[in-house]
Amino acid sequence: MDTTPSLPDREDSWFKRWRQQRNRYDLLELGGSFGDLGTLIPFVAGYIVVLKLDPLGILFMFGLCEILVGLFFKTPIPVQPMKAIGGAAIASAGAVSPAMVCGAGLFTGIFWLLAGTTRLVEVVTRLAPRPVVRGIVLGLGLSFMSQGIKMMATTPWLAGIGLVATFLLLSWTRLPAMFALLLLGAAAAFALDPGLAGRFAAVRPEFRLPHFTLAHLSYKEAVSGAIVLAIPQLPLTIGNAVIAVRAENNQLFPERPVTDRTLAVSQGLINLVSAPFGGVPMCHGAGGMAGHVRFGARTGGSLVMLGVIMMVLSLWFSHSVVLLFEVFPAAVLGVILFFAGIELASTVKDIGKEREDVTLMLVVAGVAMWNMGAAFLAGVILSQALRRRWIKI
């Protein structure tokens, strides 16, 4: 008698779990969807204002990728700008062209797709034991808190009100803390700039569709974008967007685990989809995920709702995006970053009390506040030295 399992019985257990999971679409998820604005808005504004990139392509592709990622992972794994690429491009605006940004996105997409499908990413990340992973996460959390404090210092009284309101409302589900924070920011923005209301009143919808920007990319600009912008980003991505996201997601949502390969392939695909239509290089990020979770997100529904909002804004109001960003004062974005940092740093409490593990974590965290890639490399070297008893703590 043939006892070979039928095709449905051969389904991978991950796929079975994926089919059984459901996204939520409620006020808490909507509030949590804005938890990554502290990193999203500054970089997107820089691309638009400094590099003169078309906001339509940037926002439309962000929205589309948010929706796809939310529907696939079904956890609040964010889609955010790649920080090293964005920072280098904005800081070197005179020497970096929009086509080079497109080239960087294409190279990034190809690299991470290959790293995931060939299992190369697993070979690399397997070198990092738990204290190294926790150190990267802790360092990122501390850097978010530090950056948040600097942004809050721009308008201390507004930041103080935002901090108190957020502390009081985080445990009160009837009014998501993020909504109160955004309303506070909008009220302060209009009060500090009386002319803002008039500029908003003049905004009118104007429908546009994204352009196929890949047609304008030359070979020279593609190579320059890869060398100048994309390659320096790779170490940061392996630490923040792969190792840290996998650790954070699997700790917060053990019933919905992800792997390094899945995250790498995801980043590859979203960049290959985004770059040809005016999108900027994107990645996942542990800090963004912490922000989503801290303000109420528990499923990918938060990403789907944020993606829909971004696509609507891009299609009808892309010409007014920079004006819309003025509703979010730097101090309010700083409060969001600060709480995201607290959420991220709190995930390292399972490190235990072994002196070597704690010391290794703290060393890696200190380096991670400066550079994520260097922290990964330092952690791997130090952990090997401790394991082989070359040094003792």
C-alpha positions in Angstrom: 0.0 0.0 0.0 1.4 3.4 -0.9 2.0 5.5 2.2 3.6 8.5 0.5 2.2 11.7 2.1 -0.1 13.7 -0.1 1.1 17.1 -1.4 -0.8 19.1 1.3 0.8 17.0 4.0 4.3 17.9 2.7 3.7 21.6 3.2 6.5 23.2 5.1 5.5 24.0 8.7 6.5 27.7 8.2 4.1 27.9 5.3 1.3 26.3 7.4 1.8 28.8 10.1 1.9 31.7 7.6 -1.5 30.6 6.2 -3.0 30.5 9.7 -1.8 34.0 10.7 -3.9 37.0 10.3 -3.0 40.7 10.2 -5.0 43.1 12.4 -6.4 46.4 11.1 -7.4 48.5 14.1 -6.5 51.8 15.9 -3.6 50.3 17.7 -2.1 48.9 14.5 -2.7 52.3 12.8 -1.0 54.1 15.7 1.9 51.7 15.6 2.3 52.2 11.9 3.7 55.7 12.5 6.4 54.4 14.9 9.2 54.6 12.3 8.6 58.2 11.2 11.6 59.4 13.2 13.9 57.7 10.7 11.7 57.8 7.6 10.9 61.5 7.4 14.4 63.0 7.8 15.9 60.8 5.1 13.0 61.1 2.6 13.0 64.9 3.1 16.8 65.0 2.4 16.4 63.0 -0.8 13.7 65.4 -2.0 15.0 68.7 -0.8 18.8 68.2 -1.3 19.1 65.7 -4.1 15.9 66.9 -5.9 14.5 63.3 -6.3 10.9 63.1 -7.3 8.8 62.4 -4.1 6.3 60.5 -6.2 8.6 57.6 -6.9 10.1 57.6 -3.4 6.7 57.5 -1.5 4.9 55.3 -4.0 7.6 52.6 -3.8 7.9 52.9 0.0 4.1 52.4 0.2 4.0 49.4 -2.2 6.9 47.7 -0.4 5.3 48.3 3.0 2.2 46.6 1.8 4.1 43.6 0.4 6.2 43.2 3.5 3.3 43.5 5.8 1.3 40.9 3.9 4.2 38.5 3.7 5.8 38.6 7.2 2.6 39.5 9.1 4.8 41.1 11.8 5.7 44.8 12.1 9.1 44.4 10.2 9.7 47.9 8.8 10.7 49.2 5.4 13.0 52.2 5.9 15.8 54.1 4.0 19.3 52.6 4.1 21.0 55.1 6.4 24.6 54.9 5.1 23.5 55.3 1.5 21.1 58.1 2.4 23.6 59.9 4.6 26.4 59.7 2.0 24.1 60.7 -0.9 22.6 63.7 0.9 26.0 64.9 2.3 27.6 64.7 -1.1 24.7 66.2 -3.1 26.9 67.9 -5.6 28.7 64.7 -6.6 25.8 62.3 -6.4 23.1 62.2 -9.0 19.6 60.6 -8.8 20.8 58.0 -11.3 23.6 57.0 -8.9 20.9 56.4 -6.2 19.1 54.2 -8.6 22.3 52.3 -9.3 22.9 51.8 -5.6 19.4 50.4 -5.2 19.9 47.9 -8.0 23.3 46.7 -6.7 21.8 46.4 -3.2 18.9 44.4 -4.5 21.1 42.0 -6.5 23.5 41.5 -3.7 21.0 40.7 -1.0 19.0 38.5 -3.3 22.1 36.4 -4.1 23.2 36.5 -0.4 19.9 35.0 0.6 19.3 32.5 -2.2 22.9 31.1 -1.9 22.8 30.9 1.9 25.9 33.2 2.1 24.1 35.4 4.6 23.7 32.4 7.0 27.4 31.6 6.8 28.2 35.2 7.9 25.6 35.6 10.6 26.3 32.2 12.1 29.6 33.7 13.3 27.8 36.0 15.8 26.8 34.3 19.1 24.0 35.7 21.3 26.1 38.3 23.2 27.2 39.8 19.9 23.6 39.9 18.6 22.4 41.4 21.8 25.2 44.0 21.8 24.2 45.1 18.3 20.6 45.5 19.4 21.6 47.4 22.6 23.9 49.7 20.7 21.2 50.5 18.2 18.7 51.2 21.0 21.2 53.5 22.7 22.0 55.3 19.5 18.3 55.9 18.9 17.8 57.3 22.4 20.8 59.6 21.9 19.6 60.8 18.5 16.1 61.3 19.9 17.5 63.4 22.8 19.3 65.6 20.3 16.2 66.1 18.2 14.1 66.8 21.4 16.6 69.6 22.4 15.4 71.7 19.4 12.1 72.4 21.2 12.5 71.3 24.8 9.0 72.3 26.0 7.3 70.4 23.2 9.5 67.4 23.8 8.7 67.5 27.5 4.9 67.5 26.9 5.3 64.8 24.3 7.3 62.6 26.7 4.8 62.9 29.5 1.8 62.4 27.2 3.4 59.3 25.7 4.3 57.8 29.1 0.7 58.3 30.3 -1.0 56.9 27.2 1.2 54.0 26.2 -0.8 51.6 28.5 -4.2 53.2 27.6 -5.5 51.5 24.5 -8.6 53.7 24.1 -6.4 56.5 22.7 -3.2 55.3 21.0 -0.2 57.3 22.3 1.0 57.9 18.7 -2.3 59.8 17.8 -1.9 62.1 20.8 1.7 62.7 19.9 0.9 63.5 16.2 -1.9 65.8 17.2 0.4 67.6 19.6 3.0 67.9 16.9 0.5 69.3 14.4 -0.9 71.8 16.9 2.7 73.0 17.8 3.7 73.2 14.1 0.7 75.5 13.3 1.3 77.6 16.4 5.0 78.1 15.8 4.5 78.9 12.1 1.2 80.9 11.6 1.7 80.9 7.8 1.6 77.1 7.7 -2.2 77.0 7.8 -2.4 79.2 4.7 0.0 77.0 2.7 -2.0 74.0 3.6 -5.2 75.6 2.5 -3.7 76.1 -0.9 -2.9 72.4 -1.4 -4.9 70.7 -4.2 -4.8 67.1 -5.3 -2.8 66.4 -8.5 -2.8 62.9 -9.8 0.5 61.5 -11.2 2.0 58.1 -11.9 5.6 57.0 -11.2 8.1 57.1 -14.1 10.4 54.3 -15.2 13.7 56.0 -14.1 15.8 53.0 -15.0 15.7 54.1 -18.7 17.9 57.1 -17.8 20.6 55.1 -15.9 24.0 54.9 -17.6 26.6 52.2 -17.0 29.0 54.7 -15.4 26.4 56.0 -12.9 25.3 52.4 -12.0 28.9 51.4 -11.2 29.5 54.7 -9.3 26.4 54.2 -7.3 27.4 50.7 -6.3 31.0 51.7 -5.3 30.4 55.1 -3.7 27.0 54.4 -2.0 26.0 50.7 -1.9 29.1 48.8 -0.8 29.8 50.9 2.3 26.2 50.1 3.4 26.7 46.3 3.4 28.2 45.9 6.9 25.6 48.2 8.5 22.8 46.2 6.8 24.1 42.8 8.0 24.1 44.0 11.6 21.0 46.2 11.8 18.7 44.8 9.0 19.4 41.1 9.2 20.9 40.0 12.6 19.1 42.5 14.8 15.8 42.2 13.1 15.8 38.5 13.2 16.7 38.5 16.9 14.1 41.1 17.7 11.3 39.6 15.7 11.9 36.0 17.0 12.0 37.2 20.6 8.8 39.3 20.3 6.9 37.0 18.0 8.2 33.4 18.5 5.1 32.1 16.8 6.0 34.0 13.6 9.8 33.5 13.3 11.9 34.8 10.4 15.3 33.7 9.2 18.4 35.5 8.0 17.8 34.2 4.5 14.2 35.4 4.3 15.2 38.9 5.4 18.1 39.0 2.9 15.9 37.9 0.0 13.1 40.3 1.1 15.6 43.2 1.0 16.8 42.1 -2.3 13.4 41.9 -3.9 12.1 45.2 -2.5 15.1 47.1 -3.9 14.9 45.4 -7.3 11.2 46.4 -7.5 11.7 49.9 -6.1 14.9 51.2 -7.9 13.6 51.2 -11.5 10.6 53.4 -10.6 12.3 56.1 -8.6 12.5 54.5 -5.2 15.5 54.9 -2.9 17.6 52.0 -1.4 15.5 50.3 1.4 16.1 47.8 4.1 14.5 46.4 7.2 15.6 47.7 10.6 15.4 46.7 14.3 15.0 50.3 15.4 12.0 50.8 13.1 10.4 47.6 14.3 10.9 48.7 17.9 9.1 51.9 17.1 6.2 50.2 15.5 5.8 47.8 18.5 6.3 50.4 21.2 3.3 52.4 19.8 1.0 49.4 19.4 1.7 47.4 16.3 1.6 43.7 16.6 1.0 42.5 13.1 1.8 43.4 9.5 -1.5 45.2 9.3 0.3 48.3 10.6 2.6 48.2 7.5 -0.3 47.6 5.1 -2.2 50.6 6.5 0.9 52.9 6.4 1.6 51.7 2.8 -1.8 52.6 1.7 -1.5 56.1 3.2 1.9 56.6 1.5 0.6 55.5 -1.9 -2.4 57.8 -1.7 -0.2 60.7 -0.7 2.3 59.9 -3.5 -0.4 59.6 -6.3 -2.4 62.7 -5.4 -0.2 65.0 -3.2 3.4 64.2 -4.1 4.0 67.9 -5.0 3.1 68.9 -1.4 5.1 66.2 0.5 7.7 68.5 2.0 4.9 70.8 3.3 3.2 67.8 4.9 6.4 66.8 6.6 6.4 70.2 8.4 3.5 69.0 10.5 6.0 66.7 12.3 8.4 68.9 14.3 11.8 67.5 15.1 11.1 67.4 18.8 8.1 65.1 18.2 10.2 62.8 15.9 12.8 62.8 18.7 10.2 61.5 21.2 9.3 58.7 18.8 13.0 57.8 18.3 13.6 57.9 22.1 10.8 55.4 22.9 11.8 53.2 20.0 15.3 53.1 21.5 13.9 52.1 24.9 11.9 49.4 23.4 14.9 48.1 21.5 17.3 48.2 24.4 14.9 46.4 26.7 15.0 43.3 24.5 18.5 42.4 25.7 17.4 41.4 29.2 17.8 37.7 28.4 21.6 37.9 28.2 22.1 36.3 31.6 24.7 37.1 34.3 27.8 35.4 32.9 30.6 38.0 33.0 32.0 37.1 29.6 28.6 37.4 27.9 27.8 40.7 29.6 31.2 42.2 28.8 31.1 41.1 25.2 27.6 42.5 24.8 28.6 45.9 26.3 31.8 46.1 24.1 29.8 45.4 21.0 27.1 47.9 22.0 29.7 50.6 22.4 31.1 50.0 19.0 27.6 49.7 17.5 26.7 53.2 18.6 29.5 54.3 16.2 29.2 51.7 13.4 27.1 48.6 13.0 29.4 46.8 10.7 32.5 47.4 12.9 30.5 46.2 15.9 29.7 42.9 14.1 33.4 42.4 13.1 34.7 43.3 16.6 32.1 41.0 18.2 33.0 38.1 16.1 36.8 38.5 16.7 36.3 39.0 20.5 34.0 36.1 20.9 36.4 33.8 19.1 39.2 35.1 21.3 37.2 34.3 24.4 36.1 30.9 23.2 39.7 29.9 22.4 40.9 31.3 25.7 43.3 33.7 24.0 42.0 36.4 26.4 40.2 36.1 29.7 37.7 38.4 31.4 
